[in-house]
Amino acid sequence: MNLFNNAPNFSFTRLYAHIVEEGETFTVRVRMLNHLKRGESAYGEEIAATFEMASLMVGSLASRFSIPQNCISMKIVMNHFKDGTLH
């Protein structure tokens, strides 16, 4: 994800992701912050071709900034949420 390639040398403790299906693509909006240092925050948006790519973007950000799973919040909005899932 190119979203934070030029980011300042911040450390983040929280990641908020919002993945929205828009037609044939998915918009990924993220906000990251350091709850211990209020001035350290960043946000961005990118387009992903598939839901899998969108979730990989979020996962790679979490990995890059060492944000633990319990500090990640995700909201997913899909037109047909059952498409492509196992029932």
Short mmCIF file of the C-alpha atoms (twelve columns), coordinates in Angstrom:
data_MODEL
# 
_entry.id   MODEL 
# 
loop_
_atom_site.group_PDB 
_atom_site.id 
_atom_site.type_symbol 
_atom_site.label_atom_id 
_atom_site.label_alt_id 
_atom_site.label_comp_id 
_atom_site.label_asym_id 
_atom_site.label_seq_id 
_atom_site.Cartn_x 
_atom_site.Cartn_y 
_atom_site.Cartn_z 
_atom_site.pdbx_PDB_model_num 
ATOM 1  C CA . MET A 1  0.000   0.000   0.000  1 
ATOM 2  C CA . ASN A 2  1.525   3.288   -1.083 1 
ATOM 3  C CA . LEU A 3  -0.525  5.225   1.407  1 
ATOM 4  C CA . PHE A 4  2.210   5.860   3.942  1 
ATOM 5  C CA . ASN A 5  5.436   5.448   1.944  1 
ATOM 6  C CA . ASN A 6  6.421   9.066   2.664  1 
ATOM 7  C CA . ALA A 7  5.063   9.186   6.210  1 
ATOM 8  C CA . PRO A 8  7.034   10.945  8.946  1 
ATOM 9  C CA . ASN A 9  8.840   8.745   11.456 1 
ATOM 10 C CA . PHE A 10 5.757   8.262   13.637 1 
ATOM 11 C CA . SER A 11 4.787   5.269   15.688 1 
ATOM 12 C CA . PHE A 12 1.131   4.272   15.724 1 
ATOM 13 C CA . THR A 13 -0.827  2.323   18.317 1 
ATOM 14 C CA . ARG A 14 -4.298  2.267   16.722 1 
ATOM 15 C CA . LEU A 15 -5.586  1.556   13.216 1 
ATOM 16 C CA . TYR A 16 -9.106  2.321   12.029 1 
ATOM 17 C CA . ALA A 17 -10.025 0.938   8.597  1 
ATOM 18 C CA . HIS A 18 -13.144 1.444   6.521  1 
ATOM 19 C CA . ILE A 19 -13.556 -0.725  3.407  1 
ATOM 20 C CA . VAL A 20 -16.432 0.242   1.104  1 
ATOM 21 C CA . GLU A 21 -17.536 -1.635  -2.003 1 
ATOM 22 C CA . GLU A 22 -18.150 0.883   -4.772 1 
ATOM 23 C CA . GLY A 23 -19.245 -0.833  -7.969 1 
ATOM 24 C CA . GLU A 24 -16.447 -3.159  -9.067 1 
ATOM 25 C CA . THR A 25 -13.791 -1.792  -6.687 1 
ATOM 26 C CA . PHE A 26 -13.244 -1.245  -2.980 1 
ATOM 27 C CA . THR A 27 -12.266 2.033   -1.359 1 
ATOM 28 C CA . VAL A 28 -9.952  1.601   1.615  1 
ATOM 29 C CA . ARG A 29 -9.871  4.494   4.088  1 
ATOM 30 C CA . VAL A 30 -7.557  4.268   7.072  1 
ATOM 31 C CA . ARG A 31 -6.733  6.410   10.055 1 
ATOM 32 C CA . MET A 32 -3.821  5.619   12.311 1 
ATOM 33 C CA . LEU A 33 -2.900  7.300   15.540 1 
ATOM 34 C CA . ASN A 34 -0.718  7.048   18.572 1 
ATOM 35 C CA . HIS A 35 -2.960  7.348   21.622 1 
ATOM 36 C CA . LEU A 36 0.089   8.184   23.763 1 
ATOM 37 C CA . LYS A 37 1.291   11.039  21.523 1 
ATOM 38 C CA . ARG A 38 -1.697  13.011  20.263 1 
ATOM 39 C CA . GLY A 39 0.271   14.722  17.480 1 
ATOM 40 C CA . GLU A 40 1.174   11.470  15.760 1 
ATOM 41 C CA . SER A 41 -1.646  10.580  13.411 1 
ATOM 42 C CA . ALA A 42 -2.149  9.935   9.708  1 
ATOM 43 C CA . TYR A 43 -4.963  9.113   7.350  1 
ATOM 44 C CA . GLY A 44 -5.340  8.114   3.734  1 
ATOM 45 C CA . GLU A 45 -7.432  6.457   1.067  1 
ATOM 46 C CA . GLU A 46 -6.710  4.039   -1.779 1 
ATOM 47 C CA . ILE A 47 -8.653  1.935   -4.253 1 
ATOM 48 C CA . ALA A 48 -8.375  -1.869  -4.364 1 
ATOM 49 C CA . ALA A 49 -9.564  -4.087  -7.196 1 
ATOM 50 C CA . THR A 50 -10.777 -6.863  -4.864 1 
ATOM 51 C CA . PHE A 51 -11.821 -7.302  -1.261 1 
ATOM 52 C CA . GLU A 52 -8.798  -9.543  -0.709 1 
ATOM 53 C CA . MET A 53 -6.472  -6.767  -1.878 1 
ATOM 54 C CA . ALA A 54 -8.254  -4.284  0.385  1 
ATOM 55 C CA . SER A 55 -7.832  -6.499  3.431  1 
ATOM 56 C CA . LEU A 56 -4.171  -7.127  2.523  1 
ATOM 57 C CA . MET A 57 -3.622  -3.360  2.446  1 
ATOM 58 C CA . VAL A 58 -4.932  -3.043  5.978  1 
ATOM 59 C CA . GLY A 59 -2.917  -6.050  7.144  1 
ATOM 60 C CA . SER A 60 0.288   -4.703  5.634  1 
ATOM 61 C CA . LEU A 61 -0.155  -1.368  7.412  1 
ATOM 62 C CA . ALA A 62 -0.730  -3.143  10.712 1 
ATOM 63 C CA . SER A 63 2.376   -5.223  10.145 1 
ATOM 64 C CA . ARG A 64 4.534   -2.299  9.020  1 
ATOM 65 C CA . PHE A 65 3.699   -0.229  12.086 1 
ATOM 66 C CA . SER A 66 3.517   -3.196  14.520 1 
ATOM 67 C CA . ILE A 67 -0.102  -2.557  15.480 1 
ATOM 68 C CA . PRO A 68 -1.541  -5.560  17.366 1 
ATOM 69 C CA . GLN A 69 -4.804  -7.141  16.225 1 
ATOM 70 C CA . ASN A 70 -6.741  -5.986  19.296 1 
ATOM 71 C CA . CYS A 71 -5.907  -2.358  18.391 1 
ATOM 72 C CA . ILE A 72 -7.406  -2.571  14.890 1 
ATOM 73 C CA . SER A 73 -10.979 -1.552  14.153 1 
ATOM 74 C CA . MET A 74 -12.555 -2.368  10.781 1 
ATOM 75 C CA . LYS A 75 -15.835 -1.400  9.211  1 
ATOM 76 C CA . ILE A 76 -16.813 -3.192  6.003  1 
ATOM 77 C CA . VAL A 77 -19.637 -2.002  3.744  1 
ATOM 78 C CA . MET A 78 -20.536 -4.326  0.874  1 
ATOM 79 C CA . ASN A 79 -23.425 -4.291  -1.574 1 
ATOM 80 C CA . HIS A 80 -23.794 -8.090  -1.595 1 
ATOM 81 C CA . PHE A 81 -21.934 -9.314  1.461  1 
ATOM 82 C CA . LYS A 82 -22.724 -12.988 0.768  1 
ATOM 83 C CA . ASP A 83 -21.043 -12.945 -2.666 1 
ATOM 84 C CA . GLY A 84 -17.739 -14.732 -2.565 1 
ATOM 85 C CA . THR A 85 -18.183 -16.094 0.954  1 
ATOM 86 C CA . LEU A 86 -18.545 -19.650 2.140  1 
ATOM 87 C CA . HIS A 87 -22.000 -20.420 3.575  1 
# 
